[in-house]
């Protein structure tokens, strides 16, 4: 099943994001989850302001565990997090 993880950074958190980006990327590349698509959300200035990841997983609980272990989550980067099962219709 596909799931969407949509995360919005806390205000003025770009420095925190930049400090932990390498750890976050290493985590995503570790194979801990089957990532279908991922990338940062950009604000009007083109600065990173959040994250979007589509994950192929067995359950929402698996996606929650993947989210909880993300270095960005552990350092408190996100202001808002949405996890949804996603029913892809196009693509």
Backbone as CSV, one residue per row, in Angstrom:
resi,resn,N_x,N_y,N_z,CA_x,CA_y,CA_z,C_x,C_y,C_z
1,UNK,0.841,-1.179,0.000,0.000,0.000,0.000,0.886,1.242,0.000
2,UNK,0.360,2.278,-0.592,1.101,3.535,-0.623,0.586,4.480,0.460
3,UNK,1.526,5.210,1.042,1.207,6.186,2.079,1.935,7.487,1.777
4,UNK,1.289,8.589,2.141,1.863,9.911,2.003,2.265,10.422,3.379
5,UNK,3.495,10.894,3.476,3.953,11.578,4.686,4.243,13.019,4.283
6,UNK,3.463,13.939,4.809,3.612,15.348,4.507,3.988,16.064,5.796
7,UNK,5.137,16.722,5.795,5.645,17.385,6.991,5.925,18.847,6.686
8,UNK,5.468,19.722,7.575,5.713,21.153,7.467,6.675,21.542,8.582
9,UNK,7.764,22.217,8.207,8.768,22.617,9.195,8.229,23.689,10.143
10,UNK,8.801,23.737,11.320,8.525,24.834,12.239,9.010,26.137,11.600
11,UNK,8.420,27.266,11.967,8.885,28.544,11.423,10.363,28.775,11.735
12,UNK,11.056,29.355,10.793,12.469,29.719,10.960,13.353,28.530,11.322
13,UNK,13.074,27.369,10.722,13.806,26.144,11.052,14.787,25.724,9.961
14,UNK,15.060,26.600,8.993,15.933,26.211,7.887,17.326,25.819,8.378
15,UNK,17.866,26.526,9.337,19.193,26.188,9.856,19.189,24.805,10.506
16,UNK,18.148,24.507,11.282,18.030,23.184,11.901,17.951,22.101,10.821
17,UNK,17.176,22.348,9.777,17.058,21.405,8.656,18.421,21.181,8.010
18,UNK,19.126,22.265,7.741,20.434,22.150,7.092,21.440,21.397,7.954
19,UNK,21.372,21.585,9.264,22.297,20.909,10.180,22.107,19.392,10.162
20,UNK,20.911,18.939,9.901,20.604,17.504,10.008,20.245,16.854,8.673
21,UNK,20.422,17.588,7.577,20.036,17.072,6.262,20.835,15.820,5.882
22,UNK,22.132,15.802,6.139,22.927,14.619,5.774,22.461,13.375,6.515
23,UNK,22.144,13.511,7.806,21.638,12.372,8.577,20.288,11.910,8.035
24,UNK,19.431,12.859,7.696,18.113,12.548,7.130,18.269,11.795,5.811
25,UNK,19.124,12.287,4.929,19.329,11.629,3.633,19.913,10.226,3.802
26,UNK,20.838,10.082,4.728,21.411,8.754,4.991,20.333,7.801,5.490
27,UNK,19.455,8.294,6.344,18.352,7.476,6.857,17.437,7.030,5.711
28,UNK,17.071,7.969,4.844,16.198,7.625,3.722,16.869,6.633,2.783
29,UNK,18.179,6.754,2.615,18.919,5.870,1.719,19.300,4.536,2.327
30,UNK,19.013,4.338,3.596,19.434,3.125,4.293,18.595,1.898,3.958
31,UNK,17.474,2.096,3.272,16.606,0.969,2.952,15.608,0.657,4.050
32,UNK,15.514,1.515,5.043,14.592,1.292,6.148,13.137,1.297,5.679
33,UNK,12.865,1.953,4.566,11.523,1.986,3.992,11.639,1.979,2.476
34,UNK,10.587,1.482,1.825,10.552,1.507,0.365,9.950,2.838,-0.061
35,UNK,10.825,3.765,-0.438,10.406,5.108,-0.804,10.121,5.143,-2.299
36,UNK,8.931,5.589,-2.650,8.500,5.678,-4.039,8.882,7.037,-4.620
37,UNK,8.688,8.081,-3.844,8.991,9.447,-4.272,9.234,10.278,-3.021
38,UNK,10.149,11.253,-3.118,10.429,12.102,-1.954,11.078,13.396,-2.399
39,UNK,10.916,14.410,-1.580,11.584,15.673,-1.841,11.105,16.752,-0.888
40,UNK,11.872,17.838,-0.817,11.496,18.930,0.074,10.387,19.792,-0.518
41,UNK,9.619,20.397,0.367,8.666,21.431,-0.024,9.402,22.755,0.041
42,UNK,9.115,23.652,-0.890,9.814,24.931,-0.951,8.844,26.075,-0.688
43,UNK,9.337,27.079,0.041,8.517,28.263,0.283,8.636,29.235,-0.890
44,UNK,8.035,30.402,-0.761,8.013,31.385,-1.850,9.409,31.847,-2.244
45,UNK,10.354,31.774,-1.312,11.736,32.191,-1.576,12.580,31.077,-2.182
46,UNK,12.012,29.883,-2.269,12.754,28.736,-2.770,13.507,27.991,-1.687
47,UNK,13.323,28.386,-0.425,13.966,27.692,0.697,13.134,26.476,1.102
48,UNK,13.811,25.455,1.595,13.118,24.254,2.048,12.267,24.584,3.271
49,UNK,11.018,24.098,3.248,10.075,24.415,4.316,9.276,23.201,4.776
50,UNK,9.622,22.023,4.274,8.900,20.819,4.643,9.369,19.643,3.805
51,UNK,8.681,18.523,3.957,9.060,17.293,3.265,7.820,16.546,2.802
52,UNK,7.931,15.882,1.654,6.886,15.024,1.132,7.536,13.697,0.755
53,UNK,6.977,12.628,1.274,7.492,11.299,0.965,6.314,10.375,0.715
54,UNK,6.398,9.608,-0.352,5.436,8.541,-0.609,6.167,7.232,-0.327
55,UNK,5.588,6.429,0.561,6.202,5.198,1.035,5.297,4.012,0.699
56,UNK,5.903,2.943,0.229,5.201,1.681,0.034,5.422,0.869,1.304
57,UNK,4.339,0.640,2.059,4.467,-0.031,3.357,3.263,-0.940,3.594
58,UNK,3.379,-1.785,4.592,2.301,-2.714,4.936,1.174,-2.043,5.713
59,UNK,1.523,-1.022,6.527,0.505,-0.426,7.388,0.874,1.011,7.750
60,UNK,-0.112,1.741,8.225,0.130,3.092,8.716,1.079,3.063,9.915
61,UNK,0.999,2.007,10.709,1.917,1.856,11.841,3.368,1.777,11.395
62,UNK,3.610,1.088,10.281,4.969,1.017,9.733,5.447,2.391,9.291
63,UNK,4.550,3.164,8.690,4.913,4.515,8.249,5.164,5.411,9.458
64,UNK,4.369,5.253,10.502,4.577,6.031,11.725,5.938,5.706,12.339
65,UNK,6.307,4.435,12.375,7.613,4.046,12.911,8.744,4.616,12.055
66,UNK,8.596,4.568,10.731,9.571,5.164,9.820,9.707,6.655,10.107
67,UNK,8.581,7.332,10.267,8.592,8.764,10.575,9.279,9.038,11.920
68,UNK,8.918,8.279,12.930,9.447,8.503,14.280,10.961,8.361,14.341
69,UNK,11.536,7.500,13.506,12.981,7.268,13.526,13.763,8.208,12.605
70,UNK,13.076,9.035,11.843,13.741,9.994,10.953,14.505,11.021,11.796
71,UNK,15.762,11.281,11.474,16.525,12.283,12.216,15.847,13.658,12.272
72,UNK,15.135,14.046,11.213,14.410,15.317,11.245,13.345,15.304,12.332
73,UNK,12.650,14.185,12.490,11.635,14.069,13.528,12.291,14.122,14.911
74,UNK,13.388,13.403,15.061,14.052,13.314,16.363,14.584,14.659,16.862
75,UNK,14.940,15.570,15.940,15.445,16.886,16.373,14.327,17.923,16.469
76,UNK,13.092,17.520,16.223,11.961,18.423,16.386,11.788,19.432,15.262
77,UNK,12.150,19.063,14.040,12.065,19.991,12.912,10.628,20.343,12.530
78,UNK,9.719,19.395,12.654,8.399,19.568,12.056,7.385,20.223,12.991
79,UNK,6.607,21.126,12.396,5.506,21.787,13.084,4.211,20.999,12.919
80,UNK,4.058,20.405,11.726,2.844,19.657,11.422,3.207,18.435,10.587
81,UNK,2.587,17.313,10.896,2.831,16.062,10.173,1.492,15.430,9.835
82,UNK,1.347,15.035,8.576,0.164,14.320,8.123,0.601,12.994,7.515
83,UNK,-0.018,11.911,7.950,0.230,10.583,7.398,-1.099,10.042,6.887
84,UNK,-1.127,9.676,5.608,-2.350,9.188,4.995,-2.055,7.990,4.096
85,UNK,-2.991,7.059,4.070,-2.967,6.046,3.029,-3.311,6.778,1.738
86,UNK,-2.605,6.425,0.658,-2.784,7.152,-0.602,-3.254,6.181,-1.667
87,UNK,-4.308,6.540,-2.357,-4.866,5.726,-3.428,-4.488,6.364,-4.762
88,UNK,-3.364,5.923,-5.312,-2.871,6.510,-6.564,-3.810,6.156,-7.710
89,UNK,-4.187,7.177,-8.471,-5.042,6.973,-9.639,-4.311,7.269,-10.938
90,UNK,-3.343,8.162,-10.904,-2.612,8.551,-12.102,-1.122,8.378,-11.829
91,UNK,-0.385,7.869,-12.814,1.049,7.718,-12.661,1.408,6.363,-12.188
